[in-house]
Amino acid sequence: MKIAIIGTGNLGKSIAKGLITTNAITTLYLTKRTVTTLQDFEDYKNVVLTSDNVQAVQHSDIIIFAVQPAHFETILKKIAPFLTENHVLISTITGFSISKIEAIVGQDQFVIRAMPNTAIAVGKSMTCLCSNKKGENRIKIATAIFNRLGTSIAIPENQMQAATVVCASGIAFWMRLIRATTQAAIQLGFDAKEAQELAMYTCEGAANLLITTGNHPEQEIDKVTTPKGCTIEGLNEMEHKGLSSSLIQGMVTSFQKINTIKTEQL
């Protein structure tokens, strides 16, 4: 694939590394105003570093935008005259709707929005994708790209804000749960390093159990709860203190906030 990443900051670099290490590219153009910050990519074959976005677009078929939201509209207007009917545009810019992109580049372009999370840096992102009507014919390309960087799922655009809470903000929510587990482990006698390892890898194991088996969480919970046992005692105490309801309400509050931000921007 001939790919260009417009705006190779932290997110762009993570995407680039994933594409390179999985041999997903024929050519890869990486753009940034200061290309000296992209020195890590200089020695890779078929990777071109440039500050010229137009050049990158003209030599690529798939354009991934990872720029700051404030710069996106200006960049789109500059490259719009150089887009062809074959270009696939993939935007990772939060809050910039498909209709706003189409208003600049036209409705005849393949337009896809992608919302990865920070775990993309280690190839474990949960990425949500949506597209315009024409882009539905190229959504498999975006899926193939982001599946190399974790897991991806196609959803309607009106669910993208909810997905931001679940997947992007969700990283922070899970980090807080891991931190709390670490603190408990320290209180139970483990040193800080051991406690964090116990918390991290238990969390990873729990997720992988569900991913591998396809089971509902309660099915796995049933396997480790016994009558009058310590597990059910702990679970019930957590529920009495509002673990599930607090997490749910926190996510709902986060969703309400993101909707407020969008309204303020209109």
N, C-alpha and C positions, 0 to 999 in steps of 0.2 A: 504494500500500500504506500502511496505517496502522500505523506502526512505533513502538515505544518502546525506548529503550536505557536499561536500568537500571544506573546506575553509569558515568557518562561520564568516565572517566579517560583515560589516553593511548590505550588500545585503543578505548574507546568513541568518543572524538573522531575517531579514524582511520576507524572504521566510518561515523560520522555524515557526515564530509566526503565519503566515497565515495558514500554514498546521495544526498546533496544534489547533488553535481556531476554525477551520472548520472541525475538526475531520477527516482529510484526511489520517491519518497514522495508520498503524498497529504497525510499529516500525520506529523510526527516529534516525539515527546516525548523530551526528554533529561533524565534525573534525576541529581542529585548533591546531597549534603548541603549543599555550599556552591556555589550556582548562580552566584555572582559569577565563578567560574573558567571559566564557559561564555560569557563576553561575546562571544567571536568569532562566536557563532551567533545573537546577538540580532536581527540585521537580516534574517535569512533568512525568507522567506515560509513559513507553515505549520509553523514550528518553534517548539515550546513548551518553555521551560525551567522546571523545577520540582524541588522537593525531595520531592514527594509521589509515592511509587511507586504507590500505589493509584490516584491520579488518572490517571497515565500508563497503567496497565493498563486502566482502564475506558474510555479513549478510543482504544485501540489493538487491533489484531488479532494482530500479531506482536510478541513480547516478546523482546528480545535482552539477555541478562544478561552484564555485563562487570565485575562487582564483585569485591572481594577474597574469596578462598575462605572466610575466617573469618566473613564477613558473609552468605554466600549462604543458608545454612539459615534464618537469622532472617528474611531478606527473603522467602524462599519461603513461610514460615509466615504472614507478614503479608498477602501478596497472594492466597494460596490461596483464601480465601472469595469473592474477586471474579473468579475465573477462570470462563470459560464454555467450552462444548464447542467453540467456534470458535477459541479462542486457540491460537496456535502458539508454543511456548516453545523458544528457542534459547539454550543455555548455552555460554559460552566459558570456563568455569571448569575448569582442569586438575584432574584427579583426582577430580572429583565425578561419580560414575557415574549412569547413567540410573536404575538401581534406587533410588538414594538420592533422586533427584528425585521419582520416582513414589511413594516412601514418604511424601512430604510433600504432593504435589498430586494424587495418585491416578493410576491406570493408564489412565484415560479421556482424558487430555490428550495432545495432539500434542507429544512431547518430542524435541528434537534437540540433539545436542552438536556444537559446532564448534571446531576447533583451528586458528586462523590463526597465521601467524608475523609477525615484526615488519616484514616487507616490506609489510604491509597499509598502512603509513603512506604508501607511494608507489604504492599500487594494484597491487602485484605479489605478494601473498600466495599461498602454496600452502596452501589450507585443506582440512582433512580433516573429513568429516561422518559422523555415525552417528545412529541414531534408535531409539526403541522401535518396537514392532510397528505401533502406530497412526500414529506419526510418519512411517512409510514413505510414507504418502499425502500428506505435505507436504514431503518431502525436496527436491522440485523447487523449492519456494519458497526454501528455504535455499540451494540451488545457485544460483538466480538472483541472490540477494543477494550471495553471496560471489564469484560470477563477475564482479560489478561491481568487485570489490576485488582481482582477480587471477584465480586458477584454483582450482577446487574439485573434490574427488573424494569419493564416498561409499564408506565402508569399514565392515566390522563393528566393533563397539565393542571387541572383544578385540584389535584391531590399533591402537587409539588410542595406546597407550603407545609402540609401535614408531614410529608416525607422528610422535610428539613428538620422538623422537631424530632421525629422518630430516629432518623439515621445520622444527621449531622450534629444536632444538639445531643442526640442519643449517646454519642461518644462520651460527652461530659457526664451524662447521667450514670453510665456504666463505670466510668472512672471513679465517681464518688462512691458507688457501691463497693468497688474493689478497695478503695481507701478505707471505708468503714470496716470491711472484712479484715484488712491488714491491722487496723487499730485494735480490733477484737482479739486477733491472734497474738498481738504484743501483750495485751492484758492477760492472756492465757499462758504466757510464759515464753513465747518465741522472740528472738531478737528481730530487729526491724527488717533486715534483709531476708531472713527466713520467712517472716510473716508475709511480706509482699509476694514472695515466690509462691507460697501456699495459696494466697488469694488469687494471683494472676492465673496460675495453671489450673486451679480448680474451676475458675470462670471459663477458661478456654475449653476444658474438658466437658463442662456442662453444655456449652454451645455446640460443640462437636457431636455430642450424643444426639442432640435434637436434629442437627444437620444430617447425620449419618443414618439415623433410624427413621426420621420423619415422625417421631412420636410427639404427642402433646406433652408439655412440661409436667402435667399432673401424673402421667404414666410413669415418668422417671422419678418423680417425688414418691410415688407409692412404693417404689422398689427399695427406698432407703428409710421408710417410716415403718416402725413396728409398734404394736400396742404398748402404751405406757413407756415408749422409748424416748431417748433424748432428742431425736430429730423432730418429732411431732411436738414435743414440749417447746422447743426453740421456735418452730414455725408459728405455733399458736401465740406465743408471747409477742413475736414480731407483728402478727396481724392485730393483736390487741392494741399495740402501739401505733398501728396505722401504716405498716410498710407498703402494702399494695395500694391503698387509697391515697397515700402521700405521693407515691410515684405517678399514679394516674393523674392526680390533680396537678402535679407539677408539670406534666407534659401538656395537659389541657391549657394551663396558664401560659406556658411557653407558646402554644399555638395561638392563643388570643393575642399575645404580644406581637407576634409576627404579622398578624392580620392588622393590628393597629399601626404598625410601622408602614405597611403597604398603603393603608388609607391615607396616612400623613404624606406619603410620597406622591399621591395622585393630585 
